[in-house]
Amino acid sequence: MLHGSLSLPARLCLLSWDTATGEPLAADRLPYLVRAGALTELARRGPLTDVDGIVTPADLDARTGDDALDDFLELVMESRPRTWAEWVTAHASVTLDAVRAGLAADGRL
């Protein structure tokens, strides 16, 4: 897989990694950074839109081909409406775990 094919949350996760320690920098804030990246990526690609400050699925059948993004998109579709800021923090570790699993499966972590 080429670097350009990584999603924004995956790139942010990798950029946070300290190769000397084998741990991410600012680990306590990493889930929020990765979640914000996922929101940005999904809004940029089109499956999520903004309706009066609320994250809103634009296409209920949308898929990205990225497991972490698709899982998060499904979570948004199945949950109550939330603002962008609420989604950055709501269950953020779930997205980080999915991104890490994908990176590990690709041999990147």
C-alpha positions in Angstrom: 0.0 0.0 0.0 1.4 3.4 -0.9 1.5 6.2 1.6 -1.0 8.3 -0.4 -3.6 5.6 0.1 -3.7 5.9 3.9 -6.6 7.6 5.3 -6.1 10.9 7.3 -6.8 9.2 10.7 -4.2 6.5 9.8 -1.6 9.1 8.8 -2.3 11.1 12.0 -1.8 7.9 14.1 1.5 7.1 12.4 2.7 10.7 12.7 2.1 10.6 16.5 4.3 7.5 16.9 7.6 7.9 18.7 9.9 5.3 17.2 12.4 5.6 20.0 9.8 4.5 22.7 7.4 2.5 20.5 4.6 4.5 21.9 2.5 7.5 20.6 3.2 11.0 21.8 0.4 12.7 23.7 -1.4 9.3 24.0 -4.1 10.8 26.1 -5.2 13.1 23.2 -4.5 10.7 20.4 -8.1 9.3 20.3 -9.5 12.8 19.7 -6.9 13.6 17.0 -7.7 10.4 15.2 -11.5 10.9 15.5 -11.2 14.5 14.2 -9.2 13.1 11.3 -11.9 10.5 10.6 -14.6 13.2 10.7 -12.6 15.4 8.3 -11.9 12.5 5.9 -15.6 11.5 5.8 -16.7 15.0 5.3 -14.1 15.5 2.5 -15.2 12.3 0.7 -18.9 13.2 1.1 -20.5 10.6 3.3 -20.9 13.1 6.1 -22.3 16.6 5.8 -23.2 19.4 8.1 -26.8 20.3 8.8 -27.0 23.2 11.2 -23.9 22.1 13.0 -25.0 18.5 13.3 -23.0 15.7 11.7 -25.4 14.1 9.2 -24.9 11.1 6.9 -25.4 12.1 3.3 -25.7 8.6 1.9 -26.9 5.7 4.0 -25.3 3.2 1.6 -21.9 5.0 1.5 -18.7 2.9 2.1 -15.1 4.1 1.9 -13.3 0.8 1.7 -11.4 1.6 4.9 -12.6 -0.5 7.8 -12.0 2.1 10.5 -13.8 4.8 8.5 -16.7 2.5 7.6 -17.1 1.4 11.2 -17.2 5.0 12.3 -19.6 6.0 9.6 -21.9 3.1 10.7 -21.7 4.3 14.3 -22.7 7.8 13.2 -25.7 6.4 11.2 -26.9 4.3 14.2 -26.5 7.0 16.9 -28.4 10.0 17.9 -27.6 13.3 16.2 -24.5 15.0 17.6 -22.4 18.1 16.8 -19.0 17.8 15.3 -17.4 18.6 18.7 -19.4 15.9 20.4 -18.4 13.3 17.8 -14.7 14.1 18.3 -15.0 12.9 21.9 -17.9 10.4 21.8 -16.4 6.8 21.9 -13.2 8.2 20.3 -11.0 5.3 21.4 -13.1 2.9 19.3 -11.9 4.7 16.1 -8.3 4.8 17.4 -8.4 1.0 18.1 -9.8 0.3 14.6 -7.2 2.5 12.9 -4.4 0.8 14.9 -5.7 -2.6 14.0 -5.7 -1.7 10.3 -2.2 -0.3 10.5 -1.0 -3.5 12.4 -2.7 -5.7 9.8 -0.8 -3.9 7.1 2.4 -4.3 8.9 2.8 -0.6 9.6 2.7 -0.8 13.5 
